[in-house]
C-alpha cells in the first residue's frame, strides 16, 4: 500500500505497477522528478543504515514496453545563476568609487573556467589582513593547477570587510577583479598558526579535487529529489560554494611556516548563517538534505555548526533585485576538518562518524526525532 508524500498544501498518493522501471537520478544517485506531483511511493527500502521510501514517478521512467518521455520540461537541468551582464561589468569598472567598497559590487555567482582564473593575484591589503605588512602583495595560484598565462588579477580586502571569524581563520568580503570582471567574493584567510594553515590547505585541496568535490556539488538543478534519510522530496540546490582559486605568496609558501603571509582561498559568497528557529519544516529538510548529499558523495563535513549553514535570498536564477528569502538558497561551508571517505583508514569508522554527524545536524536544525525519516 502506498503512503502519502508530504508536500506544501496537500498530499498526493498513488500506486505503481511492479514492472521493471528505469528512473532519472541526480548525480549523487537520488531519485529525481521535475515536480512534486511526479513522486509516488512504492515500497520501503534500507540503504546503508537509512530507512527510506523508494519513490517512482510515472512521467520520468521507461517501462520495458514504453518510451521514456524526453521533452525538456521533464529533463533535469542545471539552474545557472543570473549572469552579470557585460554592460553591468563595464559600468562598475568605469564608474567612480573605491574597489574597497565591496557593497557596490555584485556577487560573483557564475562558474569560472579554471583556465580563466588569473595565475598571479595582486592583493591590496592596507590593513595587513594576510600578514604583518600593509600594501600590495603578489600571490600566485596554487590550485587549481595553473594553465596558460593570464593577465594578473587584483583582490581588495580591508579590516572593515570581515564577515566571519573563528579559531583558525577569518573571512572577508573582497572585490575580485580580473579581465573585464569585478565582483564580490569571499576571501578566507588563516590565522598565523601552523594548524590553521593546514586546515585551509586541506579545504582548498578538497575544493580543487574533482574526485572529492565534483562540479555538481556547487550546481543547483531543476526539480526535486528523494534523498535517503528524508521521506519526502526536497529541492536539488547547490550543496557547496563555487571555488575561485587558492593563492599563496609568490615569494614562497610552506604549510608548516606560519610566519609567512597567509594563503587565500576565494569562494562564492553564499549569504549569512541560518537561524534554525526561523526556518520552516521544509527549509530544515532542505538544509538537512545538503549534509545527506555530501555523505552520498563520500564527504563528512565534521563541523556541523549553525554558522556553517548559510542562507541567502533566492532563487539565484533571478536578478538579485527579484530574489527573496521566501524562496531561500542554502549552502554548507567550512571543510577544513572534512574527511573524504576514500581517505578514511577504516570504513566502519567513517560510517559511524557519518551517523553521528546526522544526529548532530538534526540537533543544530532543531529537527524532532523521526519527523523526517
Secondary structure, 3 states (H helix, E strand, C coil): CCCCEECCCCEECCCCCCCCCCECECCCCCEEECCHHHCEEEEEEEECCEEEEEEECCCCECCCCCCCCCCHHHCCCECCCCCCCHHHHHHHHHCCCCCCCHHHCCECCCCCCHHHCCCEEEEEECCCCCCCCCEEEEEEEEECCCCCCCCCEEEECCHHHEEEECCCEEEEEEEEEECCEEEEEEEEEECCCHHHHHHHHHHHHHHHCCCCCCHHHHCCECCEEECCCCCCCEECCCCCCCEEEEEEECCCCCCCCCCCCCCEEEECCCCEECCHHHCCHHHHHHHHHHHHHHHHCCEECCCCCHHHEEEEEECCCCCHHHCEEEEEEEEECCCCCCEEHHHCCCHHHHHHHHHHHHHHHHHHCCCCCCCCC
